[in-house]
Amino acid sequence: MAKRKPKQRDDRRSAATPATVAASRAGVEFTTHVYEHDPAAPSYGAEAAEALGVSPDRVFKTLVAEVDGVLTVAVVPVSASLDLKALAAAAGGKRATMADPAAAERATGYVRGGISPLGQRRRLPTVLDASATAHHTVCVSAGRRGLEIELSPQDLAALTSATTAPVARP
């Protein structure tokens, strides 16, 4: 059986999610990218980068952690890991741990692997890794597996009220 080629398109009607609605309402320029998600893929972010033909340094994953008991979003490149100590410091806390996946899904309104930093059910404090500013545009989940939104890191930071800090490690 031949491997199907990933679809890429900017079709905002079929890609309407709370994330794309939030970006549209804010009037920011963005592009959506749809690709066929493979449920067996070991990494959602790496799968997105490969499907889109984009460097993993420009595709960012959305991770939910707890900083001193407060759910906090970290947006880091898929090519890197989250530095929990750096996240705690950037969020003005002392200790950070990864959040329970069920708590992250409840708070954001998204499922794991499709959590977007945009359009969350409950707006959480957000920290965007400083490496994002080196790129003209970055891609983040648009709210479901197989859907990415590409926008400027400045617009991403503004829409999420994010603090920008070095919170990723290779």
Short mmCIF file of the C-alpha atoms (twelve columns), coordinates in Angstrom:
data_MODEL
# 
_entry.id   MODEL 
# 
loop_
_atom_site.group_PDB 
_atom_site.id 
_atom_site.type_symbol 
_atom_site.label_atom_id 
_atom_site.label_alt_id 
_atom_site.label_comp_id 
_atom_site.label_asym_id 
_atom_site.label_seq_id 
_atom_site.Cartn_x 
_atom_site.Cartn_y 
_atom_site.Cartn_z 
_atom_site.pdbx_PDB_model_num 
ATOM 1   C CA . MET A 1   0.000   0.000  0.000  1 
ATOM 2   C CA . ALA A 2   1.426   3.369  -1.003 1 
ATOM 3   C CA . LYS A 3   2.002   5.937  1.699  1 
ATOM 4   C CA . ARG A 4   -0.379  8.853  1.369  1 
ATOM 5   C CA . LYS A 5   1.137   12.271 0.914  1 
ATOM 6   C CA . PRO A 6   0.252   14.758 3.672  1 
ATOM 7   C CA . LYS A 7   -2.252  17.422 2.701  1 
ATOM 8   C CA . GLN A 8   -1.342  21.047 3.237  1 
ATOM 9   C CA . ARG A 9   -3.800  23.811 2.704  1 
ATOM 10  C CA . ASP A 10  -5.081  27.045 4.066  1 
ATOM 11  C CA . ASP A 11  -8.789  26.339 4.345  1 
ATOM 12  C CA . ARG A 12  -9.966  28.268 7.363  1 
ATOM 13  C CA . ARG A 13  -13.562 27.043 7.193  1 
ATOM 14  C CA . SER A 14  -12.630 23.378 7.558  1 
ATOM 15  C CA . ALA A 15  -9.912  24.264 10.053 1 
ATOM 16  C CA . ALA A 16  -12.096 26.262 12.448 1 
ATOM 17  C CA . THR A 17  -11.062 25.626 16.029 1 
ATOM 18  C CA . PRO A 18  -11.033 27.911 19.064 1 
ATOM 19  C CA . ALA A 19  -7.368  28.627 18.200 1 
ATOM 20  C CA . THR A 20  -8.043  29.736 14.624 1 
ATOM 21  C CA . VAL A 21  -11.128 31.672 15.714 1 
ATOM 22  C CA . ALA A 22  -9.029  33.526 18.320 1 
ATOM 23  C CA . ALA A 23  -6.390  34.408 15.715 1 
ATOM 24  C CA . SER A 24  -9.055  35.531 13.221 1 
ATOM 25  C CA . ARG A 25  -10.836 37.694 15.790 1 
ATOM 26  C CA . ALA A 26  -7.537  39.314 16.739 1 
ATOM 27  C CA . GLY A 27  -6.920  40.155 13.083 1 
ATOM 28  C CA . VAL A 28  -3.481  38.553 12.914 1 
ATOM 29  C CA . GLU A 29  -2.077  37.024 9.755  1 
ATOM 30  C CA . PHE A 30  -1.839  33.261 9.897  1 
ATOM 31  C CA . THR A 31  -1.889  30.175 7.744  1 
ATOM 32  C CA . THR A 32  -3.338  26.821 8.684  1 
ATOM 33  C CA . HIS A 33  -1.699  23.575 7.618  1 
ATOM 34  C CA . VAL A 34  -3.641  20.329 7.564  1 
ATOM 35  C CA . TYR A 35  -1.878  16.981 7.408  1 
ATOM 36  C CA . GLU A 36  -2.959  13.414 7.923  1 
ATOM 37  C CA . HIS A 37  -2.221  12.497 11.526 1 
ATOM 38  C CA . ASP A 38  -0.826  9.014  12.144 1 
ATOM 39  C CA . PRO A 39  -2.112  7.729  15.513 1 
ATOM 40  C CA . ALA A 40  0.988   5.508  15.750 1 
ATOM 41  C CA . ALA A 41  3.402   8.459  15.462 1 
ATOM 42  C CA . PRO A 42  5.734   8.500  18.482 1 
ATOM 43  C CA . SER A 43  5.873   12.318 18.629 1 
ATOM 44  C CA . TYR A 44  3.102   14.680 17.568 1 
ATOM 45  C CA . GLY A 45  5.513   17.575 17.062 1 
ATOM 46  C CA . ALA A 46  8.073   15.662 15.034 1 
ATOM 47  C CA . GLU A 47  5.245   14.252 12.937 1 
ATOM 48  C CA . ALA A 48  3.979   17.783 12.229 1 
ATOM 49  C CA . ALA A 49  7.439   19.081 11.294 1 
ATOM 50  C CA . GLU A 50  8.018   16.193 8.913  1 
ATOM 51  C CA . ALA A 51  4.546   16.369 7.358  1 
ATOM 52  C CA . LEU A 52  4.865   20.116 6.787  1 
ATOM 53  C CA . GLY A 53  8.470   19.973 5.604  1 
ATOM 54  C CA . VAL A 54  9.417   22.537 8.242  1 
ATOM 55  C CA . SER A 55  12.481  22.555 10.487 1 
ATOM 56  C CA . PRO A 56  11.682  21.134 13.965 1 
ATOM 57  C CA . ASP A 57  13.181  24.370 15.331 1 
ATOM 58  C CA . ARG A 58  10.200  26.285 13.844 1 
ATOM 59  C CA . VAL A 59  7.486   23.890 15.021 1 
ATOM 60  C CA . PHE A 60  6.609   24.460 18.667 1 
ATOM 61  C CA . LYS A 61  4.858   22.114 21.073 1 
ATOM 62  C CA . THR A 62  2.488   23.236 23.791 1 
ATOM 63  C CA . LEU A 63  3.188   21.688 27.173 1 
ATOM 64  C CA . VAL A 64  1.187   22.243 30.333 1 
ATOM 65  C CA . ALA A 65  3.059   22.256 33.621 1 
ATOM 66  C CA . GLU A 66  2.318   23.272 37.179 1 
ATOM 67  C CA . VAL A 67  4.394   26.094 38.603 1 
ATOM 68  C CA . ASP A 68  3.903   26.231 42.362 1 
ATOM 69  C CA . GLY A 69  0.537   24.533 41.822 1 
ATOM 70  C CA . VAL A 70  -0.634  26.888 39.038 1 
ATOM 71  C CA . LEU A 71  -1.210  25.407 35.578 1 
ATOM 72  C CA . THR A 72  1.179   27.130 33.189 1 
ATOM 73  C CA . VAL A 73  1.730   26.701 29.461 1 
ATOM 74  C CA . ALA A 74  5.218   26.345 27.988 1 
ATOM 75  C CA . VAL A 75  5.683   26.658 24.223 1 
ATOM 76  C CA . VAL A 76  8.987   25.124 23.121 1 
ATOM 77  C CA . PRO A 77  10.459  23.814 19.857 1 
ATOM 78  C CA . VAL A 78  9.696   20.167 19.102 1 
ATOM 79  C CA . SER A 79  13.452  19.702 18.677 1 
ATOM 80  C CA . ALA A 80  14.017  20.562 22.350 1 
ATOM 81  C CA . SER A 81  12.865  19.621 25.837 1 
ATOM 82  C CA . LEU A 82  11.286  21.810 28.469 1 
ATOM 83  C CA . ASP A 83  13.617  22.977 31.234 1 
ATOM 84  C CA . LEU A 84  11.313  22.898 34.256 1 
ATOM 85  C CA . LYS A 85  13.654  24.983 36.437 1 
ATOM 86  C CA . ALA A 86  13.838  27.681 33.755 1 
ATOM 87  C CA . LEU A 87  10.049  27.598 33.390 1 
ATOM 88  C CA . ALA A 88  9.570   28.037 37.131 1 
ATOM 89  C CA . ALA A 89  11.933  31.011 37.137 1 
ATOM 90  C CA . ALA A 90  10.302  32.589 34.061 1 
ATOM 91  C CA . ALA A 91  6.853   32.197 35.633 1 
ATOM 92  C CA . GLY A 92  8.029   33.735 38.897 1 
ATOM 93  C CA . GLY A 93  7.796   30.479 40.828 1 
ATOM 94  C CA . LYS A 94  10.074  28.123 42.656 1 
ATOM 95  C CA . ARG A 95  9.125   24.653 41.396 1 
ATOM 96  C CA . ALA A 96  7.627   23.269 38.210 1 
ATOM 97  C CA . THR A 97  6.383   19.787 37.349 1 
ATOM 98  C CA . MET A 98  4.524   18.474 34.331 1 
ATOM 99  C CA . ALA A 99  0.757   18.718 34.762 1 
ATOM 100 C CA . ASP A 100 -1.525  15.728 34.843 1 
ATOM 101 C CA . PRO A 101 -2.675  15.219 31.213 1 
ATOM 102 C CA . ALA A 102 -6.345  15.088 32.252 1 
ATOM 103 C CA . ALA A 103 -6.003  18.408 34.112 1 
ATOM 104 C CA . ALA A 104 -4.308  19.948 31.062 1 
ATOM 105 C CA . GLU A 105 -7.115  18.754 28.792 1 
ATOM 106 C CA . ARG A 106 -9.828  20.059 31.163 1 
ATOM 107 C CA . ALA A 107 -8.207  23.474 31.542 1 
ATOM 108 C CA . THR A 108 -7.400  24.024 27.873 1 
ATOM 109 C CA . GLY A 109 -10.365 22.315 26.238 1 
ATOM 110 C CA . TYR A 110 -8.045  20.432 23.899 1 
ATOM 111 C CA . VAL A 111 -6.858  16.821 23.751 1 
ATOM 112 C CA . ARG A 112 -3.251  15.804 24.311 1 
ATOM 113 C CA . GLY A 113 -1.316  16.110 21.081 1 
ATOM 114 C CA . GLY A 114 -3.658  18.871 19.951 1 
ATOM 115 C CA . ILE A 115 -3.302  21.395 22.772 1 
ATOM 116 C CA . SER A 116 -2.898  24.858 21.326 1 
ATOM 117 C CA . PRO A 117 -1.573  27.869 23.189 1 
ATOM 118 C CA . LEU A 118 -4.394  29.833 21.489 1 
ATOM 119 C CA . GLY A 119 -8.104  29.802 22.257 1 
ATOM 120 C CA . GLN A 120 -7.886  27.811 25.460 1 
ATOM 121 C CA . ARG A 121 -11.003 27.258 27.551 1 
ATOM 122 C CA . ARG A 122 -9.272  28.882 30.512 1 
ATOM 123 C CA . ARG A 123 -6.453  31.287 29.690 1 
ATOM 124 C CA . LEU A 124 -3.349  30.018 31.437 1 
ATOM 125 C CA . PRO A 125 -0.102  31.876 32.114 1 
ATOM 126 C CA . THR A 126 2.134   31.204 29.114 1 
ATOM 127 C CA . VAL A 127 5.885   31.211 28.537 1 
ATOM 128 C CA . LEU A 128 7.173   31.167 24.951 1 
ATOM 129 C CA . ASP A 129 10.722  29.944 24.462 1 
ATOM 130 C CA . ALA A 130 12.989  32.806 23.393 1 
ATOM 131 C CA . SER A 131 14.214  30.838 20.365 1 
ATOM 132 C CA . ALA A 132 10.882  31.616 18.662 1 
ATOM 133 C CA . THR A 133 11.971  35.211 18.095 1 
ATOM 134 C CA . ALA A 134 14.731  34.022 15.724 1 
ATOM 135 C CA . HIS A 135 12.082  32.988 13.178 1 
ATOM 136 C CA . HIS A 136 9.830   35.025 10.902 1 
ATOM 137 C CA . THR A 137 6.997   32.555 11.599 1 
ATOM 138 C CA . VAL A 138 6.472   29.540 13.839 1 
ATOM 139 C CA . CYS A 139 3.952   26.705 13.789 1 
ATOM 140 C CA . VAL A 140 1.937   25.566 16.799 1 
ATOM 141 C CA . SER A 141 -1.008  23.234 17.167 1 
ATOM 142 C CA . ALA A 142 -4.220  24.800 15.952 1 
ATOM 143 C CA . GLY A 143 -6.288  22.761 18.370 1 
ATOM 144 C CA . ARG A 144 -6.447  19.273 16.970 1 
ATOM 145 C CA . ARG A 145 -4.069  16.590 15.839 1 
ATOM 146 C CA . GLY A 146 -3.179  17.085 12.186 1 
ATOM 147 C CA . LEU A 147 -3.771  20.839 12.189 1 
ATOM 148 C CA . GLU A 148 -1.100  23.502 12.679 1 
ATOM 149 C CA . ILE A 149 -1.323  27.274 12.656 1 
ATOM 150 C CA . GLU A 150 1.616   29.320 11.373 1 
ATOM 151 C CA . LEU A 151 1.999   32.890 12.620 1 
ATOM 152 C CA . SER A 152 4.653   35.326 13.727 1 
ATOM 153 C CA . PRO A 153 6.150   34.703 17.168 1 
ATOM 154 C CA . GLN A 154 5.255   38.292 18.074 1 
ATOM 155 C CA . ASP A 155 1.581   37.651 17.306 1 
ATOM 156 C CA . LEU A 156 1.714   34.354 19.201 1 
ATOM 157 C CA . ALA A 157 3.166   36.111 22.248 1 
ATOM 158 C CA . ALA A 158 0.606   38.916 22.040 1 
ATOM 159 C CA . LEU A 159 -2.388  36.588 21.626 1 
ATOM 160 C CA . THR A 160 -1.367  34.476 24.625 1 
ATOM 161 C CA . SER A 161 0.016   37.338 26.757 1 
ATOM 162 C CA . ALA A 162 3.158   35.210 26.926 1 
ATOM 163 C CA . THR A 163 6.373   35.937 28.691 1 
ATOM 164 C CA . THR A 164 9.319   35.206 26.394 1 
ATOM 165 C CA . ALA A 165 12.216  33.446 28.094 1 
ATOM 166 C CA . PRO A 166 14.755  30.670 27.414 1 
ATOM 167 C CA . VAL A 167 12.857  27.641 28.745 1 
ATOM 168 C CA . ALA A 168 13.993  24.973 26.268 1 
ATOM 169 C CA . ARG A 169 17.076  22.794 26.367 1 
ATOM 170 C CA . PRO A 170 18.493  20.663 23.536 1 
# 
